[in-house]
């Protein structure tokens, strides 16, 4: 049964997403109480990080914290995602990227699909970027280069891991940074982007923290190719399987993948 929480997505918004590779949703994704519950749960997770662990690297946290499925598989977010990818939806992954005030690391220019190359038969993944904190140009909001999702993979070069979340970036001659768009959000709002869209975010040197929760979904027509040396679970979020994938059990700890989270 669809959620009673209103979804404000028009056909023109869906067309914008398809053409530009992103869309900013300037409405609350969840009802206020449900969003605040997620924010409070994140604060406890942050407080429990092991010594030395960076808050930008809280990857696939739902493997160790299955409570997060309360939001990842909620009707509010699935009703929203369905408008863009259709009724048969798989949960691919999630990630808290929290940039602390003053020394939050930059996210270098990249395509998500470059890190997933060879794992999916089609890089048709939609990321919902939910603002746990307000996300502004001041504290390092996400930046995108529109329409670049229509192209192939870019060439990469190394960057300093001390100041960047990832160890590589797209070479500057591969795209026009001058055409980048800043995606600012209020708390509880979100934007979406395609896996092949070139995007980044600046370091956070401001006095305000910036945290986003990325919730990643794909149509179940996308086929996952498992790797024994990188255990990963996907989940049937809504509808039916099309590609013949194997799905994990939600609301349970995924033991083989727990080691992947909270990297130092």
Secondary structure as a PSIPRED ss2 file (coil, helix, strand):
# PSIPRED VFORMAT (PSIPRED V4.0)

   1 X C   1.000  0.000  0.000
   2 X C   1.000  0.000  0.000
   3 X C   1.000  0.000  0.000
   4 X C   1.000  0.000  0.000
   5 X C   1.000  0.000  0.000
   6 X C   1.000  0.000  0.000
   7 X C   1.000  0.000  0.000
   8 X C   1.000  0.000  0.000
   9 X C   1.000  0.000  0.000
  10 X C   1.000  0.000  0.000
  11 X H   0.000  1.000  0.000
  12 X H   0.000  1.000  0.000
  13 X H   0.000  1.000  0.000
  14 X H   0.000  1.000  0.000
  15 X H   0.000  1.000  0.000
  16 X H   0.000  1.000  0.000
  17 X H   0.000  1.000  0.000
  18 X H   0.000  1.000  0.000
  19 X H   0.000  1.000  0.000
  20 X H   0.000  1.000  0.000
  21 X C   1.000  0.000  0.000
  22 X E   0.000  0.000  1.000
  23 X E   0.000  0.000  1.000
  24 X E   0.000  0.000  1.000
  25 X E   0.000  0.000  1.000
  26 X C   1.000  0.000  0.000
  27 X C   1.000  0.000  0.000
  28 X C   1.000  0.000  0.000
  29 X C   1.000  0.000  0.000
  30 X C   1.000  0.000  0.000
  31 X C   1.000  0.000  0.000
  32 X H   0.000  1.000  0.000
  33 X H   0.000  1.000  0.000
  34 X H   0.000  1.000  0.000
  35 X H   0.000  1.000  0.000
  36 X H   0.000  1.000  0.000
  37 X H   0.000  1.000  0.000
  38 X H   0.000  1.000  0.000
  39 X H   0.000  1.000  0.000
  40 X H   0.000  1.000  0.000
  41 X H   0.000  1.000  0.000
  42 X H   0.000  1.000  0.000
  43 X H   0.000  1.000  0.000
  44 X H   0.000  1.000  0.000
  45 X H   0.000  1.000  0.000
  46 X H   0.000  1.000  0.000
  47 X H   0.000  1.000  0.000
  48 X C   1.000  0.000  0.000
  49 X C   1.000  0.000  0.000
  50 X C   1.000  0.000  0.000
  51 X C   1.000  0.000  0.000
  52 X C   1.000  0.000  0.000
  53 X C   1.000  0.000  0.000
  54 X C   1.000  0.000  0.000
  55 X H   0.000  1.000  0.000
  56 X H   0.000  1.000  0.000
  57 X H   0.000  1.000  0.000
  58 X E   0.000  0.000  1.000
  59 X E   0.000  0.000  1.000
  60 X C   1.000  0.000  0.000
  61 X H   0.000  1.000  0.000
  62 X H   0.000  1.000  0.000
  63 X H   0.000  1.000  0.000
  64 X C   1.000  0.000  0.000
  65 X C   1.000  0.000  0.000
  66 X H   0.000  1.000  0.000
  67 X H   0.000  1.000  0.000
  68 X H   0.000  1.000  0.000
  69 X H   0.000  1.000  0.000
  70 X H   0.000  1.000  0.000
  71 X H   0.000  1.000  0.000
  72 X H   0.000  1.000  0.000
  73 X C   1.000  0.000  0.000
  74 X C   1.000  0.000  0.000
  75 X H   0.000  1.000  0.000
  76 X H   0.000  1.000  0.000
  77 X H   0.000  1.000  0.000
  78 X H   0.000  1.000  0.000
  79 X H   0.000  1.000  0.000
  80 X H   0.000  1.000  0.000
  81 X H   0.000  1.000  0.000
  82 X H   0.000  1.000  0.000
  83 X H   0.000  1.000  0.000
  84 X H   0.000  1.000  0.000
  85 X H   0.000  1.000  0.000
  86 X C   1.000  0.000  0.000
  87 X C   1.000  0.000  0.000
  88 X C   1.000  0.000  0.000
  89 X E   0.000  0.000  1.000
  90 X E   0.000  0.000  1.000
  91 X E   0.000  0.000  1.000
  92 X E   0.000  0.000  1.000
  93 X E   0.000  0.000  1.000
  94 X E   0.000  0.000  1.000
  95 X E   0.000  0.000  1.000
  96 X E   0.000  0.000  1.000
  97 X E   0.000  0.000  1.000
  98 X E   0.000  0.000  1.000
  99 X E   0.000  0.000  1.000
 100 X C   1.000  0.000  0.000
 101 X C   1.000  0.000  0.000
 102 X C   1.000  0.000  0.000
 103 X C   1.000  0.000  0.000
 104 X E   0.000  0.000  1.000
 105 X C   1.000  0.000  0.000
 106 X E   0.000  0.000  1.000
 107 X E   0.000  0.000  1.000
 108 X E   0.000  0.000  1.000
 109 X E   0.000  0.000  1.000
 110 X E   0.000  0.000  1.000
 111 X C   1.000  0.000  0.000
 112 X H   0.000  1.000  0.000
 113 X H   0.000  1.000  0.000
 114 X H   0.000  1.000  0.000
 115 X H   0.000  1.000  0.000
 116 X C   1.000  0.000  0.000
 117 X C   1.000  0.000  0.000
 118 X C   1.000  0.000  0.000
 119 X C   1.000  0.000  0.000
 120 X E   0.000  0.000  1.000
 121 X C   1.000  0.000  0.000
 122 X C   1.000  0.000  0.000
 123 X C   1.000  0.000  0.000
 124 X C   1.000  0.000  0.000
 125 X E   0.000  0.000  1.000
 126 X E   0.000  0.000  1.000
 127 X E   0.000  0.000  1.000
 128 X E   0.000  0.000  1.000
 129 X E   0.000  0.000  1.000
 130 X E   0.000  0.000  1.000
 131 X E   0.000  0.000  1.000
 132 X C   1.000  0.000  0.000
 133 X C   1.000  0.000  0.000
 134 X C   1.000  0.000  0.000
 135 X E   0.000  0.000  1.000
 136 X C   1.000  0.000  0.000
 137 X C   1.000  0.000  0.000
 138 X C   1.000  0.000  0.000
 139 X C   1.000  0.000  0.000
 140 X C   1.000  0.000  0.000
 141 X C   1.000  0.000  0.000
 142 X E   0.000  0.000  1.000
 143 X E   0.000  0.000  1.000
 144 X E   0.000  0.000  1.000
 145 X E   0.000  0.000  1.000
 146 X C   1.000  0.000  0.000
 147 X C   1.000  0.000  0.000
 148 X H   0.000  1.000  0.000
 149 X H   0.000  1.000  0.000
 150 X H   0.000  1.000  0.000
 151 X C   1.000  0.000  0.000
 152 X C   1.000  0.000  0.000
 153 X C   1.000  0.000  0.000
 154 X C   1.000  0.000  0.000
 155 X C   1.000  0.000  0.000
 156 X E   0.000  0.000  1.000
 157 X E   0.000  0.000  1.000
 158 X E   0.000  0.000  1.000
 159 X C   1.000  0.000  0.000
 160 X C   1.000  0.000  0.000
 161 X C   1.000  0.000  0.000
 162 X C   1.000  0.000  0.000
 163 X C   1.000  0.000  0.000
 164 X E   0.000  0.000  1.000
 165 X C   1.000  0.000  0.000
 166 X C   1.000  0.000  0.000
 167 X C   1.000  0.000  0.000
 168 X E   0.000  0.000  1.000
 169 X E   0.000  0.000  1.000
 170 X E   0.000  0.000  1.000
 171 X C   1.000  0.000  0.000
 172 X H   0.000  1.000  0.000
 173 X H   0.000  1.000  0.000
 174 X H   0.000  1.000  0.000
 175 X C   1.000  0.000  0.000
 176 X C   1.000  0.000  0.000
 177 X H   0.000  1.000  0.000
 178 X H   0.000  1.000  0.000
 179 X H   0.000  1.000  0.000
 180 X E   0.000  0.000  1.000
 181 X E   0.000  0.000  1.000
 182 X E   0.000  0.000  1.000
 183 X E   0.000  0.000  1.000
 184 X C   1.000  0.000  0.000
 185 X E   0.000  0.000  1.000
 186 X C   1.000  0.000  0.000
 187 X C   1.000  0.000  0.000
 188 X C   1.000  0.000  0.000
 189 X C   1.000  0.000  0.000
 190 X E   0.000  0.000  1.000
 191 X E   0.000  0.000  1.000
 192 X E   0.000  0.000  1.000
 193 X E   0.000  0.000  1.000
 194 X E   0.000  0.000  1.000
 195 X C   1.000  0.000  0.000
 196 X C   1.000  0.000  0.000
 197 X C   1.000  0.000  0.000
 198 X C   1.000  0.000  0.000
 199 X E   0.000  0.000  1.000
 200 X E   0.000  0.000  1.000
 201 X E   0.000  0.000  1.000
 202 X C   1.000  0.000  0.000
 203 X C   1.000  0.000  0.000
 204 X E   0.000  0.000  1.000
 205 X C   1.000  0.000  0.000
 206 X C   1.000  0.000  0.000
 207 X C   1.000  0.000  0.000
 208 X C   1.000  0.000  0.000
 209 X C   1.000  0.000  0.000
 210 X E   0.000  0.000  1.000
 211 X E   0.000  0.000  1.000
 212 X E   0.000  0.000  1.000
 213 X E   0.000  0.000  1.000
 214 X E   0.000  0.000  1.000
 215 X E   0.000  0.000  1.000
 216 X E   0.000  0.000  1.000
 217 X E   0.000  0.000  1.000
 218 X E   0.000  0.000  1.000
 219 X E   0.000  0.000  1.000
 220 X C   1.000  0.000  0.000
 221 X C   1.000  0.000  0.000
 222 X C   1.000  0.000  0.000
 223 X C   1.000  0.000  0.000
 224 X E   0.000  0.000  1.000
 225 X C   1.000  0.000  0.000
 226 X C   1.000  0.000  0.000
 227 X C   1.000  0.000  0.000
 228 X C   1.000  0.000  0.000
 229 X C   1.000  0.000  0.000
 230 X C   1.000  0.000  0.000
 231 X C   1.000  0.000  0.000
 232 X C   1.000  0.000  0.000
 233 X C   1.000  0.000  0.000
 234 X C   1.000  0.000  0.000
 235 X E   0.000  0.000  1.000
 236 X E   0.000  0.000  1.000
 237 X E   0.000  0.000  1.000
 238 X E   0.000  0.000  1.000
 239 X C   1.000  0.000  0.000
 240 X C   1.000  0.000  0.000
 241 X C   1.000  0.000  0.000
 242 X C   1.000  0.000  0.000
 243 X C   1.000  0.000  0.000
 244 X C   1.000  0.000  0.000
 245 X C   1.000  0.000  0.000
 246 X C   1.000  0.000  0.000
 247 X C   1.000  0.000  0.000
 248 X C   1.000  0.000  0.000
 249 X C   1.000  0.000  0.000
 250 X C   1.000  0.000  0.000
 251 X C   1.000  0.000  0.000
 252 X C   1.000  0.000  0.000
 253 X C   1.000  0.000  0.000
 254 X C   1.000  0.000  0.000
 255 X H   0.000  1.000  0.000
 256 X H   0.000  1.000  0.000
 257 X H   0.000  1.000  0.000
 258 X H   0.000  1.000  0.000
 259 X C   1.000  0.000  0.000
 260 X C   1.000  0.000  0.000
 261 X C   1.000  0.000  0.000
 262 X C   1.000  0.000  0.000
 263 X C   1.000  0.000  0.000
 264 X C   1.000  0.000  0.000
